[in-house]
Amino acid sequence: MDEKDILDSIGRYVSDEQKLRERYQRGELSGAEENRRLERIELALDQCWDLLRQRRARLAAGEDPDLATPRPPDEVEGYLQ
């Protein structure tokens, strides 16, 4: 996945998040369903941002950005704790 692919994915996830919130506001989703889906989207977004940061750090260090790899969700989410 190159930087453009990652940014495209981020854009899609943000759009999905927005649509999900709109559906909840219109009463098409329960609060529990909205939360469940938002959690998945937010996790995917966190992984995308992490991969993008890895690629940019590798590039800044003169390394190959294509060697950056997606980290598992529990590792990415563990940064906040």
Backbone atoms as SQL, in Angstrom:
CREATE TABLE atoms (id INTEGER PRIMARY KEY, chain TEXT, resi INTEGER, resn TEXT, atom TEXT, x REAL, y REAL, z REAL);
INSERT INTO atoms VALUES
  (1, 'A', 1, 'MET', 'N', 0.846, -1.180, 0.000),
  (2, 'A', 1, 'MET', 'CA', 0.000, 0.000, 0.000),
  (3, 'A', 1, 'MET', 'C', 0.890, 1.242, 0.000),
  (4, 'A', 2, 'ASP', 'N', 0.736, 2.088, -0.993),
  (5, 'A', 2, 'ASP', 'CA', 1.539, 3.309, -1.006),
  (6, 'A', 2, 'ASP', 'C', 0.762, 4.437, -0.301),
  (7, 'A', 3, 'GLU', 'N', 1.394, 5.585, -0.217),
  (8, 'A', 3, 'GLU', 'CA', 0.801, 6.699, 0.527),
  (9, 'A', 3, 'GLU', 'C', -0.560, 7.115, -0.042),
  (10, 'A', 4, 'LYS', 'N', -0.672, 7.142, -1.354),
  (11, 'A', 4, 'LYS', 'CA', -1.943, 7.521, -1.973),
  (12, 'A', 4, 'LYS', 'C', -3.047, 6.529, -1.598),
  (13, 'A', 5, 'ASP', 'N', -2.717, 5.239, -1.635),
  (14, 'A', 5, 'ASP', 'CA', -3.697, 4.210, -1.255),
  (15, 'A', 5, 'ASP', 'C', -4.151, 4.389, 0.199),
  (16, 'A', 6, 'ILE', 'N', -3.205, 4.685, 1.066),
  (17, 'A', 6, 'ILE', 'CA', -3.529, 4.867, 2.479),
  (18, 'A', 6, 'ILE', 'C', -4.425, 6.091, 2.653),
  (19, 'A', 7, 'LEU', 'N', -4.069, 7.187, 1.998),
  (20, 'A', 7, 'LEU', 'CA', -4.884, 8.404, 2.102),
  (21, 'A', 7, 'LEU', 'C', -6.282, 8.193, 1.520),
  (22, 'A', 8, 'ASP', 'N', -6.375, 7.413, 0.437),
  (23, 'A', 8, 'ASP', 'CA', -7.688, 7.088, -0.126),
  (24, 'A', 8, 'ASP', 'C', -8.518, 6.282, 0.870),
  (25, 'A', 9, 'SER', 'N', -7.881, 5.324, 1.528),
  (26, 'A', 9, 'SER', 'CA', -8.577, 4.518, 2.540),
  (27, 'A', 9, 'SER', 'C', -9.059, 5.392, 3.693),
  (28, 'A', 10, 'ILE', 'N', -8.211, 6.302, 4.128),
  (29, 'A', 10, 'ILE', 'CA', -8.592, 7.209, 5.214),
  (30, 'A', 10, 'ILE', 'C', -9.815, 8.019, 4.796),
  (31, 'A', 11, 'GLY', 'N', -9.794, 8.529, 3.570),
  (32, 'A', 11, 'GLY', 'CA', -10.933, 9.299, 3.070),
  (33, 'A', 11, 'GLY', 'C', -12.215, 8.482, 3.053),
  (34, 'A', 12, 'ARG', 'N', -12.121, 7.223, 2.634),
  (35, 'A', 12, 'ARG', 'CA', -13.307, 6.353, 2.613),
  (36, 'A', 12, 'ARG', 'C', -13.826, 6.090, 4.023),
  (37, 'A', 13, 'TYR', 'N', -12.912, 5.829, 4.952),
  (38, 'A', 13, 'TYR', 'CA', -13.340, 5.570, 6.333),
  (39, 'A', 13, 'TYR', 'C', -13.997, 6.798, 6.957),
  (40, 'A', 14, 'VAL', 'N', -13.453, 7.977, 6.692),
  (41, 'A', 14, 'VAL', 'CA', -14.042, 9.208, 7.219),
  (42, 'A', 14, 'VAL', 'C', -15.434, 9.415, 6.633),
  (43, 'A', 15, 'SER', 'N', -15.582, 9.146, 5.346),
  (44, 'A', 15, 'SER', 'CA', -16.887, 9.251, 4.700),
  (45, 'A', 15, 'SER', 'C', -17.871, 8.246, 5.295),
  (46, 'A', 16, 'ASP', 'N', -17.412, 7.018, 5.511),
  (47, 'A', 16, 'ASP', 'CA', -18.267, 5.991, 6.125),
  (48, 'A', 16, 'ASP', 'C', -18.708, 6.412, 7.525),
  (49, 'A', 17, 'GLU', 'N', -17.775, 6.991, 8.274),
  (50, 'A', 17, 'GLU', 'CA', -18.080, 7.456, 9.623),
  (51, 'A', 17, 'GLU', 'C', -19.164, 8.530, 9.586),
  (52, 'A', 18, 'GLN', 'N', -19.029, 9.449, 8.665),
  (53, 'A', 18, 'GLN', 'CA', -20.002, 10.534, 8.518),
  (54, 'A', 18, 'GLN', 'C', -21.384, 9.981, 8.157),
  (55, 'A', 19, 'LYS', 'N', -21.433, 9.059, 7.208),
  (56, 'A', 19, 'LYS', 'CA', -22.696, 8.455, 6.800),
  (57, 'A', 19, 'LYS', 'C', -23.347, 7.679, 7.938),
  (58, 'A', 20, 'LEU', 'N', -22.529, 7.002, 8.710),
  (59, 'A', 20, 'LEU', 'CA', -23.030, 6.244, 9.849),
  (60, 'A', 20, 'LEU', 'C', -23.663, 7.169, 10.878),
  (61, 'A', 21, 'ARG', 'N', -23.019, 8.273, 11.172),
  (62, 'A', 21, 'ARG', 'CA', -23.574, 9.238, 12.124),
  (63, 'A', 21, 'ARG', 'C', -24.885, 9.841, 11.609),
  (64, 'A', 22, 'GLU', 'N', -24.946, 10.097, 10.296),
  (65, 'A', 22, 'GLU', 'CA', -26.171, 10.635, 9.706),
  (66, 'A', 22, 'GLU', 'C', -27.312, 9.623, 9.804),
  (67, 'A', 23, 'ARG', 'N', -27.006, 8.363, 9.561),
  (68, 'A', 23, 'ARG', 'CA', -28.033, 7.319, 9.663),
  (69, 'A', 23, 'ARG', 'C', -28.556, 7.208, 11.098),
  (70, 'A', 24, 'TYR', 'N', -27.655, 7.338, 12.058),
  (71, 'A', 24, 'TYR', 'CA', -28.072, 7.297, 13.467),
  (72, 'A', 24, 'TYR', 'C', -28.986, 8.487, 13.779),
  (73, 'A', 25, 'GLN', 'N', -28.614, 9.662, 13.309),
  (74, 'A', 25, 'GLN', 'CA', -29.422, 10.857, 13.563),
  (75, 'A', 25, 'GLN', 'C', -30.810, 10.753, 12.939),
  (76, 'A', 26, 'ARG', 'N', -30.909, 10.041, 11.824),
  (77, 'A', 26, 'ARG', 'CA', -32.214, 9.853, 11.186),
  (78, 'A', 26, 'ARG', 'C', -33.007, 8.709, 11.821),
  (79, 'A', 27, 'GLY', 'N', -32.421, 8.037, 12.799),
  (80, 'A', 27, 'GLY', 'CA', -33.099, 6.944, 13.480),
  (81, 'A', 27, 'GLY', 'C', -33.029, 5.620, 12.747),
  (82, 'A', 28, 'GLU', 'N', -32.132, 5.494, 11.789),
  (83, 'A', 28, 'GLU', 'CA', -31.999, 4.261, 11.024),
  (84, 'A', 28, 'GLU', 'C', -31.133, 3.224, 11.722),
  (85, 'A', 29, 'LEU', 'N', -30.403, 3.641, 12.745),
  (86, 'A', 29, 'LEU', 'CA', -29.534, 2.746, 13.513),
  (87, 'A', 29, 'LEU', 'C', -29.745, 2.985, 14.996),
  (88, 'A', 30, 'SER', 'N', -29.614, 1.939, 15.781),
  (89, 'A', 30, 'SER', 'CA', -29.652, 2.099, 17.236),
  (90, 'A', 30, 'SER', 'C', -28.304, 2.661, 17.697),
  (91, 'A', 31, 'GLY', 'N', -28.268, 3.191, 18.887),
  (92, 'A', 31, 'GLY', 'CA', -27.019, 3.708, 19.439),
  (93, 'A', 31, 'GLY', 'C', -25.974, 2.614, 19.568),
  (94, 'A', 32, 'ALA', 'N', -26.418, 1.427, 19.956),
  (95, 'A', 32, 'ALA', 'CA', -25.485, 0.299, 20.110),
  (96, 'A', 32, 'ALA', 'C', -24.882, -0.097, 18.763),
  (97, 'A', 33, 'GLU', 'N', -25.715, -0.140, 17.726),
  (98, 'A', 33, 'GLU', 'CA', -25.228, -0.495, 16.392),
  (99, 'A', 33, 'GLU', 'C', -24.275, 0.571, 15.870),
  (100, 'A', 34, 'GLU', 'N', -24.615, 1.823, 16.090),
  (101, 'A', 34, 'GLU', 'CA', -23.728, 2.911, 15.653),
  (102, 'A', 34, 'GLU', 'C', -22.378, 2.778, 16.354),
  (103, 'A', 35, 'ASN', 'N', -22.402, 2.568, 17.655),
  (104, 'A', 35, 'ASN', 'CA', -21.150, 2.446, 18.413),
  (105, 'A', 35, 'ASN', 'C', -20.306, 1.266, 17.941),
  (106, 'A', 36, 'ARG', 'N', -20.960, 0.130, 17.682),
  (107, 'A', 36, 'ARG', 'CA', -20.245, -1.064, 17.237),
  (108, 'A', 36, 'ARG', 'C', -19.546, -0.795, 15.903),
  (109, 'A', 37, 'ARG', 'N', -20.272, -0.182, 14.987),
  (110, 'A', 37, 'ARG', 'CA', -19.694, 0.112, 13.671),
  (111, 'A', 37, 'ARG', 'C', -18.630, 1.201, 13.744),
  (112, 'A', 38, 'LEU', 'N', -18.864, 2.217, 14.578),
  (113, 'A', 38, 'LEU', 'CA', -17.875, 3.283, 14.730),
  (114, 'A', 38, 'LEU', 'C', -16.563, 2.744, 15.292),
  (115, 'A', 39, 'GLU', 'N', -16.652, 1.813, 16.216),
  (116, 'A', 39, 'GLU', 'CA', -15.434, 1.226, 16.788),
  (117, 'A', 39, 'GLU', 'C', -14.581, 0.575, 15.700),
  (118, 'A', 40, 'ARG', 'N', -15.227, -0.155, 14.799),
  (119, 'A', 40, 'ARG', 'CA', -14.490, -0.811, 13.708),
  (120, 'A', 40, 'ARG', 'C', -13.857, 0.221, 12.778),
  (121, 'A', 41, 'ILE', 'N', -14.613, 1.265, 12.459),
  (122, 'A', 41, 'ILE', 'CA', -14.085, 2.309, 11.574),
  (123, 'A', 41, 'ILE', 'C', -12.924, 3.034, 12.236),
  (124, 'A', 42, 'GLU', 'N', -13.069, 3.370, 13.505),
  (125, 'A', 42, 'GLU', 'CA', -12.006, 4.091, 14.211),
  (126, 'A', 42, 'GLU', 'C', -10.741, 3.254, 14.321),
  (127, 'A', 43, 'LEU', 'N', -10.903, 1.962, 14.530),
  (128, 'A', 43, 'LEU', 'CA', -9.743, 1.077, 14.589),
  (129, 'A', 43, 'LEU', 'C', -9.036, 1.036, 13.234),
  (130, 'A', 44, 'ALA', 'N', -9.799, 0.908, 12.166),
  (131, 'A', 44, 'ALA', 'CA', -9.215, 0.890, 10.819),
  (132, 'A', 44, 'ALA', 'C', -8.507, 2.215, 10.522),
  (133, 'A', 45, 'LEU', 'N', -9.119, 3.316, 10.937),
  (134, 'A', 45, 'LEU', 'CA', -8.485, 4.628, 10.754),
  (135, 'A', 45, 'LEU', 'C', -7.169, 4.720, 11.515),
  (136, 'A', 46, 'ASP', 'N', -7.172, 4.253, 12.753),
  (137, 'A', 46, 'ASP', 'CA', -5.941, 4.278, 13.555),
  (138, 'A', 46, 'ASP', 'C', -4.836, 3.474, 12.879),
  (139, 'A', 47, 'GLN', 'N', -5.193, 2.329, 12.317),
  (140, 'A', 47, 'GLN', 'CA', -4.194, 1.512, 11.627),
  (141, 'A', 47, 'GLN', 'C', -3.671, 2.222, 10.377),
  (142, 'A', 48, 'CYS', 'N', -4.549, 2.871, 9.642),
  (143, 'A', 48, 'CYS', 'CA', -4.118, 3.614, 8.456),
  (144, 'A', 48, 'CYS', 'C', -3.177, 4.749, 8.827),
  (145, 'A', 49, 'TRP', 'N', -3.551, 5.521, 9.846),
  (146, 'A', 49, 'TRP', 'CA', -2.695, 6.636, 10.269),
  (147, 'A', 49, 'TRP', 'C', -1.347, 6.123, 10.752),
  (148, 'A', 50, 'ASP', 'N', -1.348, 5.008, 11.474),
  (149, 'A', 50, 'ASP', 'CA', -0.098, 4.436, 11.959),
  (150, 'A', 50, 'ASP', 'C', 0.789, 4.016, 10.790),
  (151, 'A', 51, 'LEU', 'N', 0.200, 3.363, 9.791),
  (152, 'A', 51, 'LEU', 'CA', 0.976, 2.934, 8.628),
  (153, 'A', 51, 'LEU', 'C', 1.523, 4.141, 7.863),
  (154, 'A', 52, 'LEU', 'N', 0.724, 5.176, 7.739),
  (155, 'A', 52, 'LEU', 'CA', 1.180, 6.385, 7.060),
  (156, 'A', 52, 'LEU', 'C', 2.354, 7.014, 7.815),
  (157, 'A', 53, 'ARG', 'N', 2.255, 7.076, 9.146),
  (158, 'A', 53, 'ARG', 'CA', 3.367, 7.626, 9.947),
  (159, 'A', 53, 'ARG', 'C', 4.625, 6.770, 9.797),
  (160, 'A', 54, 'GLN', 'N', 4.458, 5.452, 9.792),
  (161, 'A', 54, 'GLN', 'CA', 5.611, 4.566, 9.605),
  (162, 'A', 54, 'GLN', 'C', 6.298, 4.845, 8.264),
  (163, 'A', 55, 'ARG', 'N', 5.491, 4.938, 7.206),
  (164, 'A', 55, 'ARG', 'CA', 6.049, 5.171, 5.867),
  (165, 'A', 55, 'ARG', 'C', 6.808, 6.493, 5.827),
  (166, 'A', 56, 'ARG', 'N', 6.205, 7.530, 6.396),
  (167, 'A', 56, 'ARG', 'CA', 6.844, 8.851, 6.366),
  (168, 'A', 56, 'ARG', 'C', 8.115, 8.874, 7.214),
  (169, 'A', 57, 'ALA', 'N', 8.112, 8.173, 8.334),
  (170, 'A', 57, 'ALA', 'CA', 9.311, 8.111, 9.180),
  (171, 'A', 57, 'ALA', 'C', 10.432, 7.360, 8.471),
  (172, 'A', 58, 'ARG', 'N', 10.096, 6.271, 7.807),
  (173, 'A', 58, 'ARG', 'CA', 11.103, 5.517, 7.057),
  (174, 'A', 58, 'ARG', 'C', 11.698, 6.388, 5.941),
  (175, 'A', 59, 'LEU', 'N', 10.834, 7.088, 5.236),
  (176, 'A', 59, 'LEU', 'CA', 11.294, 7.955, 4.147),
  (177, 'A', 59, 'LEU', 'C', 12.222, 9.043, 4.690),
  (178, 'A', 60, 'ALA', 'N', 11.849, 9.664, 5.805),
  (179, 'A', 60, 'ALA', 'CA', 12.665, 10.721, 6.410),
  (180, 'A', 60, 'ALA', 'C', 14.011, 10.186, 6.890),
  (181, 'A', 61, 'ALA', 'N', 14.040, 8.903, 7.253),
  (182, 'A', 61, 'ALA', 'CA', 15.285, 8.294, 7.730),
  (183, 'A', 61, 'ALA', 'C', 16.110, 7.700, 6.593),
  (184, 'A', 62, 'GLY', 'N', 15.647, 7.897, 5.350),
  (185, 'A', 62, 'GLY', 'CA', 16.375, 7.378, 4.208),
  (186, 'A', 62, 'GLY', 'C', 16.164, 5.895, 3.978),
  (187, 'A', 63, 'GLU', 'N', 15.119, 5.342, 4.573),
  (188, 'A', 63, 'GLU', 'CA', 14.812, 3.927, 4.413),
  (189, 'A', 63, 'GLU', 'C', 13.668, 3.744, 3.419),
  (190, 'A', 64, 'ASP', 'N', 13.441, 2.516, 3.029),
  (191, 'A', 64, 'ASP', 'CA', 12.401, 2.189, 2.068),
  (192, 'A', 64, 'ASP', 'C', 11.026, 2.235, 2.749),
  (193, 'A', 65, 'PRO', 'N', 10.147, 3.168, 2.351),
  (194, 'A', 65, 'PRO', 'CA', 8.832, 3.261, 2.978),
  (195, 'A', 65, 'PRO', 'C', 7.956, 2.040, 2.688),
  (196, 'A', 66, 'ASP', 'N', 8.277, 1.305, 1.621),
  (197, 'A', 66, 'ASP', 'CA', 7.484, 0.121, 1.282),
  (198, 'A', 66, 'ASP', 'C', 7.706, -1.032, 2.257),
  (199, 'A', 67, 'LEU', 'N', 8.685, -0.904, 3.129),
  (200, 'A', 67, 'LEU', 'CA', 8.918, -1.939, 4.134),
  (201, 'A', 67, 'LEU', 'C', 8.050, -1.735, 5.380),
  (202, 'A', 68, 'ALA', 'N', 7.330, -0.632, 5.447),
  (203, 'A', 68, 'ALA', 'CA', 6.402, -0.405, 6.561),
  (204, 'A', 68, 'ALA', 'C', 5.253, -1.409, 6.439),
  (205, 'A', 69, 'THR', 'N', 4.832, -1.925, 7.564),
  (206, 'A', 69, 'THR', 'CA', 3.753, -2.918, 7.553),
  (207, 'A', 69, 'THR', 'C', 2.668, -2.530, 8.548),
  (208, 'A', 70, 'PRO', 'N', 1.433, -2.891, 8.229),
  (209, 'A', 70, 'PRO', 'CA', 0.339, -2.602, 9.176),
  (210, 'A', 70, 'PRO', 'C', 0.576, -3.347, 10.491),
  (211, 'A', 71, 'ARG', 'N', 0.349, -2.661, 11.574),
  (212, 'A', 71, 'ARG', 'CA', 0.492, -3.287, 12.889),
  (213, 'A', 71, 'ARG', 'C', -0.862, -3.838, 13.322),
  (214, 'A', 72, 'PRO', 'N', -0.845, -4.855, 14.179),
  (215, 'A', 72, 'PRO', 'CA', -2.113, -5.418, 14.652),
  (216, 'A', 72, 'PRO', 'C', -2.904, -4.395, 15.469),
  (217, 'A', 73, 'PRO', 'N', -4.231, -4.521, 15.454),
  (218, 'A', 73, 'PRO', 'CA', -5.078, -3.561, 16.163),
  (219, 'A', 73, 'PRO', 'C', -4.704, -3.365, 17.629),
  (220, 'A', 74, 'ASP', 'N', -4.399, -4.452, 18.336),
  (221, 'A', 74, 'ASP', 'CA', -4.093, -4.306, 19.762),
  (222, 'A', 74, 'ASP', 'C', -2.805, -3.528, 19.992),
  (223, 'A', 75, 'GLU', 'N', -1.876, -3.607, 19.059),
  (224, 'A', 75, 'GLU', 'CA', -0.637, -2.839, 19.179),
  (225, 'A', 75, 'GLU', 'C', -0.895, -1.350, 18.904),
  (226, 'A', 76, 'VAL', 'N', -1.643, -1.062, 17.852),
  (227, 'A', 76, 'VAL', 'CA', -1.948, 0.328, 17.503),
  (228, 'A', 76, 'VAL', 'C', -2.770, 0.979, 18.615),
  (229, 'A', 77, 'GLU', 'N', -3.748, 0.275, 19.114),
  (230, 'A', 77, 'GLU', 'CA', -4.605, 0.830, 20.170),
  (231, 'A', 77, 'GLU', 'C', -3.862, 0.930, 21.494),
  (232, 'A', 78, 'GLY', 'N', -2.844, 0.115, 21.700),
  (233, 'A', 78, 'GLY', 'CA', -2.070, 0.129, 22.941),
  (234, 'A', 78, 'GLY', 'C', -1.260, 1.389, 23.127),
  (235, 'A', 79, 'TYR', 'N', -1.044, 2.159, 22.051),
  (236, 'A', 79, 'TYR', 'CA', -0.260, 3.388, 22.160),
  (237, 'A', 79, 'TYR', 'C', -0.946, 4.420, 23.054),
  (238, 'A', 80, 'LEU', 'N', -2.263, 4.328, 23.155),
  (239, 'A', 80, 'LEU', 'CA', -3.013, 5.315, 23.925),
  (240, 'A', 80, 'LEU', 'C', -2.968, 5.041, 25.412),
  (241, 'A', 81, 'GLN', 'N', -2.547, 3.861, 25.792),
  (242, 'A', 81, 'GLN', 'CA', -2.588, 3.480, 27.206),
  (243, 'A', 81, 'GLN', 'C', -1.279, 3.699, 27.892);
